[in-house]
């Protein structure tokens, strides 16, 4: 039996860019989920998770916010990234490795971002969390269906300390989008359908500014994958005008989460 509400479980995911070494393509931070996890167990994904009530409560308290639901999703992306990777992104204030580690410890204890912000004397910079895509696979008969908003943020050089949160994930790693796709093709990592499509799109960008330009050219709309048959084979497809270079994949052997 599904535990998913009819409109899906609200979630947010953050794609974190850093400059590639020696001027190469930008690298992205990915996590490998523990195989015991109900959703995408063993898969390489971007940091993220479901929107908590505490995220919504914080969003409603912020001044000047016109869309509390959107703000809550961005807060989720910030909170989950701190929890899963130790990176403090989307916040303003004194930040160094020691303070980020303390904030992460406090987040695990309090299970909410608001008291962490207060204790660290940080404020939110939600504009640093840029909308990229939104995926809602409601047609796929998955045991849990997440309505996930994908966001982008840039770290510049990315000379930061990270450490995996061993409760949900087993590995953290920086990798270019193209190298992640190649690793998946070689069977070195596992990626589910939305992650692969987003990696293919991200692989088109030479830097973070190019990604931002693409976001402006393709404002996020909800992508609901659908099924078609071609030449006797089943395919899962997405719209061909949402900015993705590859819009379908054979169902045979597909990892869907």
C-alpha positions as CSV (number, residue, x, y, z in Angstrom):
1,X,0.0,0.0,0.0
2,X,1.3,3.5,-0.9
3,X,1.9,6.0,1.9
4,X,1.9,8.8,-0.6
5,X,-0.8,11.5,-0.6
6,X,-2.7,12.1,-3.8
7,X,-0.6,15.2,-4.6
8,X,2.7,13.5,-3.8
9,X,5.2,14.0,-0.9
10,X,6.7,17.5,-1.2
11,X,10.5,17.4,-1.4
12,X,13.5,19.5,-2.4
13,X,16.9,18.6,-3.8
14,X,20.0,20.8,-4.2
15,X,22.5,20.6,-7.0
16,X,25.7,22.2,-5.7
17,X,28.3,23.4,-8.2
18,X,32.0,24.1,-7.7
19,X,34.6,25.1,-10.2
20,X,36.3,22.2,-12.0
21,X,40.0,21.7,-11.4
22,X,42.3,23.3,-13.9
23,X,39.4,25.1,-15.7
24,X,37.5,21.9,-16.5
25,X,33.7,21.4,-16.3
26,X,32.1,22.2,-13.0
27,X,31.8,19.5,-10.4
28,X,28.6,18.6,-8.6
29,X,28.2,17.1,-5.1
30,X,26.4,13.8,-5.0
31,X,25.6,11.3,-2.2
32,X,25.2,7.6,-2.4
33,X,22.1,6.5,-0.4
34,X,22.2,3.6,2.0
35,X,20.8,0.4,0.4
36,X,18.4,0.1,3.3
37,X,16.6,3.3,2.3
38,X,13.0,2.7,1.0
39,X,13.5,5.3,-1.8
40,X,16.4,5.1,-4.2
41,X,18.4,2.7,-1.9
42,X,22.0,2.4,-3.2
43,X,21.6,5.1,-5.8
44,X,23.7,8.2,-6.3
45,X,21.6,11.3,-5.9
46,X,21.8,15.0,-5.0
47,X,21.4,16.1,-1.3
48,X,17.7,16.5,-0.4
49,X,14.6,15.2,1.3
50,X,11.0,15.9,2.2
51,X,9.7,19.2,3.3
52,X,9.1,19.2,7.1
53,X,6.4,21.2,9.0
54,X,9.3,23.1,10.7
55,X,10.4,24.3,7.3
56,X,7.0,25.6,6.5
57,X,6.7,27.3,10.0
58,X,10.0,29.0,9.4
59,X,9.0,30.1,5.9
60,X,5.8,31.7,7.2
61,X,7.8,33.7,9.8
62,X,10.2,35.3,7.2
63,X,9.5,38.9,6.3
64,X,8.9,39.9,2.7
65,X,8.1,36.4,1.5
66,X,5.4,36.3,-1.2
67,X,5.3,32.5,-1.6
68,X,5.7,30.6,1.6
69,X,5.4,27.2,-0.1
70,X,8.3,28.0,-2.4
71,X,10.3,29.4,0.5
72,X,9.7,26.2,2.5
73,X,11.1,24.1,-0.3
74,X,14.3,26.2,-0.5
75,X,14.6,26.0,3.3
76,X,14.4,22.2,3.0
77,X,17.2,22.2,0.4
78,X,19.4,24.2,2.8
79,X,18.5,22.1,5.8
80,X,19.0,18.8,4.1
81,X,22.3,19.8,2.6
82,X,23.6,20.8,6.0
83,X,22.4,17.6,7.5
84,X,23.6,15.3,4.7
85,X,26.9,16.9,3.7
86,X,27.9,19.4,6.4
87,X,27.8,22.3,3.9
88,X,26.2,25.6,5.1
89,X,24.7,27.0,1.9
90,X,22.0,29.6,1.4
91,X,22.9,31.4,4.7
92,X,24.6,34.6,5.6
93,X,26.9,35.2,8.5
94,X,30.2,34.0,9.9
95,X,30.8,30.5,8.4
96,X,33.9,28.3,8.7
97,X,34.4,24.6,9.0
98,X,34.2,24.6,12.7
99,X,30.9,26.6,12.8
100,X,29.4,24.6,10.0
101,X,30.2,21.4,12.0
102,X,28.6,22.9,15.1
103,X,25.5,23.9,13.1
104,X,25.2,20.4,11.7
105,X,25.5,18.8,15.2
106,X,22.8,21.2,16.5
107,X,20.5,20.4,13.5
108,X,20.7,16.7,14.3
109,X,19.8,17.6,17.9
110,X,17.0,20.1,17.2
111,X,15.7,18.5,14.0
112,X,14.8,22.0,12.7
113,X,16.8,24.8,11.0
114,X,15.3,27.8,12.8
115,X,17.1,27.3,16.2
116,X,20.3,26.6,14.3
117,X,20.0,30.0,12.5
118,X,19.3,31.7,15.8
119,X,22.2,30.1,17.7
120,X,24.7,30.7,14.8
121,X,23.5,34.3,14.2
122,X,22.8,33.4,10.5
123,X,20.2,34.6,8.2
124,X,18.8,32.9,5.1
125,X,19.7,33.9,1.6
126,X,16.9,32.1,-0.3
127,X,17.9,33.9,-3.6
128,X,21.1,31.8,-3.6
129,X,18.9,28.7,-4.1
130,X,17.8,28.9,-7.7
131,X,14.9,26.9,-9.1
132,X,16.0,24.4,-11.8
133,X,13.3,21.7,-12.3
134,X,10.3,20.0,-10.7
135,X,9.6,16.3,-11.0
136,X,6.4,14.4,-10.0
137,X,6.4,10.8,-11.2
138,X,2.8,10.2,-10.3
139,X,2.2,7.7,-13.2
140,X,4.9,5.3,-12.2
141,X,3.1,3.3,-9.4
142,X,6.0,3.7,-7.0
143,X,5.5,2.9,-3.3
144,X,6.4,6.5,-2.5
145,X,5.9,9.3,-5.0
146,X,7.8,12.5,-4.3
147,X,6.9,15.9,-5.8
148,X,10.5,17.1,-5.9
149,X,11.8,20.6,-6.7
150,X,15.4,20.7,-7.9
151,X,17.5,23.8,-7.1
152,X,21.0,25.0,-8.0
153,X,23.6,26.8,-6.0
154,X,27.2,27.7,-6.6
155,X,30.2,27.4,-4.2
156,X,32.9,29.0,-6.3
157,X,36.2,27.2,-5.6
158,X,34.4,24.7,-3.3
159,X,37.4,24.5,-0.8
160,X,35.1,23.3,2.0
161,X,34.9,20.4,4.5
162,X,32.3,17.8,3.9
163,X,31.5,14.5,5.7
164,X,28.8,12.0,4.9
165,X,25.8,11.6,7.2
166,X,26.0,7.9,7.8
167,X,22.3,7.5,8.8
168,X,20.9,7.8,5.3
169,X,24.0,7.9,3.0
170,X,27.2,6.0,2.6
171,X,29.4,8.2,0.4
172,X,29.9,11.8,-0.6
173,X,31.7,12.7,-3.8
174,X,32.4,15.6,-6.2
175,X,32.0,14.6,-9.9
176,X,31.2,16.3,-13.2
177,X,27.9,15.5,-14.7
178,X,29.5,13.8,-17.7
179,X,31.7,11.7,-15.5
180,X,28.7,10.7,-13.4
181,X,26.9,9.5,-16.5
182,X,29.9,7.6,-17.6
183,X,30.3,6.0,-14.2
184,X,26.6,4.9,-14.3
185,X,27.1,3.4,-17.8
186,X,30.0,1.4,-16.4
187,X,28.0,0.2,-13.5
188,X,30.1,2.0,-10.9
189,X,27.2,4.0,-9.6
190,X,23.5,3.6,-9.9
191,X,21.2,6.5,-11.0
192,X,17.5,6.6,-11.2
193,X,15.5,8.0,-14.1
194,X,15.2,11.6,-12.9
195,X,18.8,11.8,-11.8
196,X,20.0,10.6,-15.2
197,X,17.9,13.1,-17.1
198,X,19.1,15.9,-14.9
199,X,22.7,14.9,-15.2
200,X,22.3,14.9,-19.0
201,X,20.9,18.4,-18.8
202,X,23.6,19.6,-16.3
203,X,26.4,18.1,-18.5
204,X,25.6,20.8,-21.1
205,X,26.8,23.6,-18.9
206,X,30.4,24.8,-18.9
207,X,30.0,26.8,-15.7
208,X,27.4,27.9,-13.1
209,X,26.5,31.0,-15.1
210,X,25.5,28.8,-18.0
211,X,23.3,26.8,-15.8
212,X,21.6,30.0,-14.5
213,X,21.0,31.1,-18.1
214,X,19.3,27.8,-18.8
215,X,17.1,28.2,-15.7
216,X,15.9,31.5,-17.1
217,X,15.3,30.0,-20.6
218,X,13.4,27.1,-19.2
219,X,11.4,28.2,-16.1
220,X,10.6,25.1,-14.0
221,X,7.3,23.4,-14.6
222,X,6.1,20.1,-13.2
223,X,7.5,17.2,-15.2
224,X,5.3,14.1,-15.1
225,X,6.9,11.2,-16.9
226,X,4.6,9.1,-19.1
227,X,4.8,5.8,-21.0
228,X,4.9,5.1,-24.7
229,X,5.5,2.1,-26.9
230,X,7.9,2.2,-29.9
231,X,8.8,-0.7,-32.1
232,X,7.2,-3.1,-29.6
233,X,9.3,-1.8,-26.6
234,X,8.1,0.2,-23.6
235,X,9.6,3.6,-23.0
236,X,9.4,6.2,-20.2
237,X,9.3,9.7,-21.6
238,X,9.2,13.4,-20.5
239,X,8.2,16.5,-22.5
240,X,10.6,17.5,-25.3
241,X,10.5,21.2,-24.6
242,X,11.6,21.4,-21.0
243,X,15.4,21.8,-21.6
244,X,16.4,18.2,-21.5
245,X,18.6,16.8,-24.3
246,X,17.3,13.2,-23.9
247,X,13.6,12.7,-23.2
248,X,13.0,9.0,-23.2
249,X,14.5,5.7,-22.0
250,X,13.7,2.1,-22.5
251,X,11.8,0.6,-19.5
252,X,13.8,-2.6,-19.8
253,X,16.6,-2.4,-17.1
254,X,15.5,1.0,-16.0
255,X,16.2,2.1,-12.4
256,X,13.2,4.1,-11.2
257,X,13.6,4.3,-7.4
